[in-house]
Amino acid sequence: MILTVTPNPSLDRTYEIPALDRGEVLRATAERMDPGGKGVNVSRAVAADGRSTVAVLPLGGAPGALVAELLAGQGIEVAPVPVAGATRSNIALAEPDGTLTKINAPGPELTAAESEALLATIRAHAGAASWIACCGSLPRGLDATWYAELVARAHHAGARIALDTSGPSLLAALRERPDVVKPNAEELAQAVGRPLTTVGDAVKAAEELRTYGAGAVLASLGADGQLLVSEAGTYFGFAAVATVRSNVGAGDSSLAGFLAAGGDGPQALASAVAHGAAAVQLPGSVMPSPADLDPSAVTVTEDIPLDRPLTEPAP
């Protein structure tokens, strides 16, 4: 079982539009409503893959009730932590060329008691988990060291932790040595404090995160592929994608594929790349099923193209 933790979940509404014209009335050609948040998406991807998952998340108000209902409808066990504030609602506008404009609400402010209840709920389910995936931004009310506390408690209980967050929360948690961290290129550049313009730059940055405390670094480089830097070695994986429909949740799907394949080594990286490539070809934040995956399109190599420029350099 993969346990996911989403401290700031959301109800996500995605509208497909012909073009984003400011000041005009936009008529959507399609719409979706999904439970959102990075950890929620990991659970959705794990469930779509036919595997067991439990989603721990604070929920409040009518949006929170709808998130729980939608997750249950997808066969996901929800371990809710009731909070006074309403769960946030986010909006995404998807254009035909793959451009995505997102409006993310701040979400509720959690109290100290709600924070402790969240940690207690995680502890109650941790014993049955092969991995705990802790994902996303922290809501108001939780200190930047909250993930560090969670990693320390989880390790004390013998659990393995995959962490997907950024900024001060990531840097604070590294001292507790999470087993895997999953930054994208921009988050990786932010963590090391310098721009990344080539694959080689990303490799060096990932190696630096390991010196800070990360056991392994699974780095998403967008259209350029993914990197896995760990004690066992450095691997580069990529897959050609014909059409990008939506990149919402693609990184979360990659992390789900990585953990479902064991969370270590080139086979796990290949699974991460296959899941990410499948996700970007689906609408909204739809998670891929096994039928959507194309493992034959994935290449994983130790021959890293260090000098290859990144399609989207990270500032």
C-alpha positions as CSV (number, residue, x, y, z in Angstrom):
1,M,0.0,0.0,0.0
2,I,1.2,3.5,-0.8
3,L,0.1,6.1,1.7
4,T,-0.2,9.7,0.5
5,V,-0.2,12.9,2.5
6,T,-1.7,16.1,1.0
7,P,-1.7,18.9,3.5
8,N,-3.4,21.4,1.2
9,P,-5.8,19.4,-1.1
10,S,-8.2,21.0,-3.5
11,L,-11.3,20.6,-5.7
12,D,-10.0,21.2,-9.3
13,R,-12.1,22.4,-12.1
14,T,-10.5,22.2,-15.6
15,Y,-11.9,24.0,-18.6
16,E,-10.7,23.4,-22.2
17,I,-11.0,26.6,-24.2
18,P,-10.1,27.6,-27.8
19,A,-7.8,30.5,-26.6
20,L,-7.2,32.6,-23.5
21,D,-8.4,36.1,-24.5
22,R,-8.2,38.6,-21.6
23,G,-11.4,40.6,-21.0
24,E,-13.5,38.4,-23.2
25,V,-16.3,35.9,-22.4
26,L,-14.7,32.4,-22.8
27,R,-16.8,29.5,-23.8
28,A,-15.4,26.1,-22.7
29,T,-15.5,23.2,-25.1
30,A,-15.1,20.7,-22.3
31,E,-14.9,20.7,-18.5
32,R,-13.8,18.3,-15.7
33,M,-14.0,18.3,-11.9
34,D,-11.4,16.3,-10.1
35,P,-10.0,15.9,-6.5
36,G,-6.7,17.8,-6.5
37,G,-3.5,18.2,-4.7
38,K,-0.2,16.5,-5.5
39,G,-0.6,13.7,-3.0
40,V,-4.2,13.2,-4.1
41,N,-3.0,12.8,-7.7
42,V,-0.4,10.2,-6.6
43,S,-3.1,8.2,-4.9
44,R,-5.3,8.5,-8.0
45,A,-2.5,7.3,-10.3
46,V,-1.7,4.4,-7.9
47,A,-5.4,3.4,-7.9
48,A,-5.6,3.7,-11.7
49,D,-2.7,1.3,-11.9
50,G,-4.7,-1.2,-9.9
51,R,-2.7,-0.9,-6.6
52,S,-3.7,-0.1,-3.1
53,T,-3.5,3.4,-1.6
54,V,-4.8,5.5,1.3
55,A,-5.0,9.2,1.0
56,V,-4.6,11.3,4.2
57,L,-5.8,14.8,3.8
58,P,-7.5,17.6,5.8
59,L,-11.0,18.3,4.5
60,G,-13.5,21.0,5.3
61,G,-16.8,22.4,4.0
62,A,-18.7,21.4,1.0
63,P,-15.6,21.3,-1.3
64,G,-13.9,18.9,1.1
65,A,-17.0,16.6,1.2
66,L,-17.0,16.6,-2.6
67,V,-13.3,15.7,-2.7
68,A,-13.9,12.7,-0.4
69,E,-16.8,11.6,-2.5
70,L,-14.9,11.8,-5.8
71,L,-11.9,9.9,-4.4
72,A,-14.2,7.2,-3.0
73,G,-15.8,6.9,-6.4
74,Q,-12.3,6.1,-7.8
75,G,-11.8,3.3,-5.3
76,I,-9.4,5.3,-3.1
77,E,-9.6,4.9,0.7
78,V,-9.7,8.3,2.3
79,A,-8.4,9.0,5.8
80,P,-9.9,12.5,6.4
81,V,-8.9,14.9,9.0
82,P,-11.8,17.3,9.6
83,V,-10.8,21.0,9.7
84,A,-12.8,24.1,10.3
85,G,-11.9,25.9,7.0
86,A,-13.2,25.0,3.6
87,T,-11.0,23.0,1.3
88,R,-9.8,25.2,-1.6
89,S,-11.2,25.2,-5.1
90,N,-8.8,25.7,-8.0
91,I,-9.4,26.5,-11.7
92,A,-7.3,25.5,-14.7
93,L,-7.8,26.8,-18.3
94,A,-6.4,24.4,-21.0
95,E,-5.7,25.6,-24.5
96,P,-5.3,23.4,-27.6
97,D,-1.5,23.9,-27.8
98,G,-1.1,22.5,-24.3
99,T,-0.8,25.9,-22.6
100,L,-2.3,25.7,-19.1
101,T,-3.3,28.7,-17.0
102,K,-4.0,27.9,-13.4
103,I,-5.6,29.8,-10.6
104,N,-4.8,28.2,-7.2
105,A,-6.7,29.4,-4.1
106,P,-4.7,29.6,-0.8
107,G,-6.8,27.1,1.1
108,P,-7.7,27.1,4.8
109,E,-5.5,27.9,7.7
110,L,-4.9,24.9,10.0
111,T,-4.7,25.2,13.7
112,A,-2.1,23.5,15.9
113,A,-4.7,20.9,16.9
114,E,-5.6,20.2,13.3
115,S,-1.9,19.9,12.5
116,E,-1.3,17.3,15.2
117,A,-4.5,15.4,14.2
118,L,-3.0,15.2,10.7
119,L,0.3,13.7,12.0
120,A,-1.7,11.3,14.2
121,T,-3.7,10.1,11.3
122,I,-0.6,9.5,9.2
123,R,0.9,7.5,12.1
124,A,-2.2,5.4,12.4
125,H,-1.8,4.2,8.8
126,A,2.0,4.2,8.4
127,G,2.5,0.6,9.5
128,A,0.8,-0.8,6.5
129,A,2.5,1.4,3.9
130,S,5.4,0.4,1.7
131,W,5.9,4.1,1.0
132,I,4.6,7.4,2.4
133,A,4.4,10.1,-0.3
134,C,4.3,13.6,1.2
135,C,3.4,16.0,-1.5
136,G,2.6,19.7,-2.3
137,S,2.7,23.0,-0.6
138,L,1.9,23.5,3.1
139,P,-1.3,25.3,4.0
140,R,-1.4,28.4,6.2
141,G,-0.8,27.5,9.8
142,L,1.8,24.9,9.2
143,D,5.5,25.9,9.7
144,A,8.1,25.3,7.0
145,T,9.5,22.6,9.3
146,W,6.3,20.6,9.3
147,Y,7.5,18.1,6.6
148,A,10.8,17.7,8.5
149,E,8.8,16.7,11.6
150,L,6.8,14.3,9.5
151,V,9.9,12.7,7.9
152,A,11.5,12.2,11.3
153,R,8.4,10.6,12.8
154,A,7.9,8.3,9.8
155,H,11.5,7.2,9.8
156,H,11.2,6.5,13.6
157,A,8.3,4.2,12.7
158,G,10.4,2.4,10.0
159,A,8.6,3.9,7.0
160,R,10.1,5.1,3.7
161,I,9.4,8.7,2.6
162,A,9.1,10.2,-0.8
163,L,8.9,14.0,-0.6
164,D,7.6,16.3,-3.4
165,T,7.6,19.9,-2.2
166,S,9.8,23.0,-2.8
167,G,11.4,26.0,-1.2
168,P,12.0,26.3,2.5
169,S,9.8,23.2,3.2
170,L,12.1,21.1,1.0
171,L,15.3,22.5,2.4
172,A,14.2,22.0,6.0
173,A,13.1,18.4,5.4
174,L,16.4,17.4,3.8
175,R,18.2,17.4,7.2
176,E,15.9,14.5,8.2
177,R,17.1,12.5,5.1
178,P,14.0,11.7,3.1
179,D,14.5,8.5,1.0
180,V,13.4,10.2,-2.3
181,V,12.8,13.8,-3.3
182,K,11.1,14.7,-6.5
183,P,11.7,18.3,-7.7
184,N,11.1,19.6,-11.2
185,A,13.8,21.7,-12.9
186,E,12.6,25.0,-11.5
187,E,12.3,23.6,-7.9
188,L,15.8,22.0,-8.3
189,A,17.3,25.4,-9.4
190,Q,15.6,27.1,-6.5
191,A,16.9,24.6,-4.0
192,V,20.6,25.0,-5.1
193,G,20.3,28.8,-5.8
194,R,21.5,28.9,-9.4
195,P,20.0,28.6,-12.9
196,L,20.0,25.3,-14.8
197,T,20.5,25.4,-18.5
198,T,21.7,21.9,-19.4
199,V,21.0,18.3,-18.3
200,G,24.5,18.4,-16.8
201,D,23.5,21.3,-14.6
202,A,20.5,19.3,-13.4
203,V,22.7,16.3,-12.5
204,K,25.1,18.5,-10.5
205,A,22.1,20.1,-8.7
206,A,20.6,16.7,-7.9
207,E,24.0,15.5,-6.5
208,E,24.1,18.6,-4.3
209,L,20.7,17.8,-2.9
210,R,22.0,14.4,-2.0
211,T,24.8,16.0,0.0
212,Y,22.1,18.0,1.8
213,G,20.4,14.8,2.9
214,A,18.3,13.4,0.1
215,G,18.7,9.6,-0.3
216,A,17.8,9.8,-4.0
217,V,16.6,12.6,-6.4
218,L,14.0,11.9,-9.1
219,A,14.1,15.1,-11.1
220,S,11.4,16.0,-13.7
221,L,12.9,18.0,-16.6
222,G,9.7,18.4,-18.5
223,A,9.9,17.6,-22.2
224,D,13.6,16.7,-21.8
225,G,12.9,13.6,-19.6
226,Q,13.7,12.6,-16.0
227,L,16.8,12.1,-14.0
228,L,17.4,9.6,-11.1
229,V,20.5,10.3,-9.0
230,S,21.0,7.9,-6.1
231,E,23.7,6.0,-4.4
232,A,23.3,3.2,-7.0
233,G,24.1,5.5,-9.9
234,T,22.8,8.2,-12.2
235,Y,20.2,7.4,-14.9
236,F,18.4,9.5,-17.6
237,G,15.0,8.5,-19.0
238,F,12.9,9.9,-21.7
239,A,10.0,9.1,-24.0
240,A,8.7,10.8,-27.2
241,V,5.2,12.3,-26.8
242,A,3.2,13.0,-29.9
243,T,0.7,15.5,-28.4
244,V,0.6,17.2,-25.1
245,R,-3.0,17.7,-24.0
246,S,-2.5,18.6,-20.3
247,N,0.5,18.5,-18.0
248,V,-1.7,18.7,-14.8
249,G,-0.6,15.9,-12.5
250,A,2.0,14.5,-14.9
251,G,4.7,14.8,-12.2
252,D,2.5,13.2,-9.6
253,S,1.8,10.3,-12.0
254,S,5.5,9.9,-12.5
255,L,6.1,9.7,-8.8
256,A,3.3,7.1,-8.5
257,G,4.9,5.0,-11.3
258,F,8.3,5.3,-9.6
259,L,7.0,4.1,-6.2
260,A,4.8,1.4,-7.6
261,A,7.8,-0.1,-9.3
262,G,9.8,-0.2,-6.1
263,G,11.1,3.3,-5.8
264,D,14.7,2.6,-6.8
265,G,16.9,1.9,-9.8
266,P,16.4,2.1,-13.6
267,Q,13.3,0.0,-13.7
268,A,11.5,2.4,-11.4
269,L,12.7,5.4,-13.5
270,A,11.4,3.7,-16.6
271,S,8.0,3.3,-14.9
272,A,8.1,7.0,-13.8
273,V,8.8,8.1,-17.4
274,A,6.1,5.9,-18.9
275,H,3.5,7.2,-16.4
276,G,4.4,10.8,-17.0
277,A,4.4,10.5,-20.8
278,A,0.9,8.8,-20.6
279,A,-0.4,11.5,-18.3
280,V,0.4,14.5,-20.5
281,Q,-1.6,12.9,-23.3
282,L,-4.8,12.7,-21.3
283,P,-7.3,15.6,-20.5
284,G,-7.2,17.6,-17.3
285,S,-5.7,15.7,-14.5
286,V,-6.9,12.3,-15.7
287,M,-4.4,9.6,-14.4
288,P,-3.3,6.9,-16.8
289,S,-4.4,3.3,-16.5
290,P,-2.1,0.4,-17.5
291,A,-3.7,0.5,-21.0
292,D,-2.5,4.0,-21.5
293,L,1.2,3.1,-20.8
294,D,3.7,2.5,-23.6
295,P,6.9,1.1,-22.0
296,S,8.4,0.4,-25.4
297,A,8.6,4.2,-26.0
298,V,10.8,4.7,-22.9
299,T,14.6,4.8,-23.0
300,V,16.6,4.7,-19.8
301,T,20.4,5.1,-20.0
302,E,23.5,5.7,-17.9
303,D,24.9,7.6,-20.8
304,I,23.8,11.0,-19.6
305,P,23.6,13.8,-22.3
306,L,25.3,16.3,-20.0
307,D,25.7,19.1,-22.6
308,R,22.1,18.9,-23.9
309,P,20.4,22.3,-23.4
310,L,17.2,22.2,-21.4
311,T,14.1,23.0,-23.6
312,E,12.9,25.2,-20.7
313,P,15.9,26.5,-18.7
314,A,15.2,26.9,-15.0
315,P,16.0,30.4,-13.7
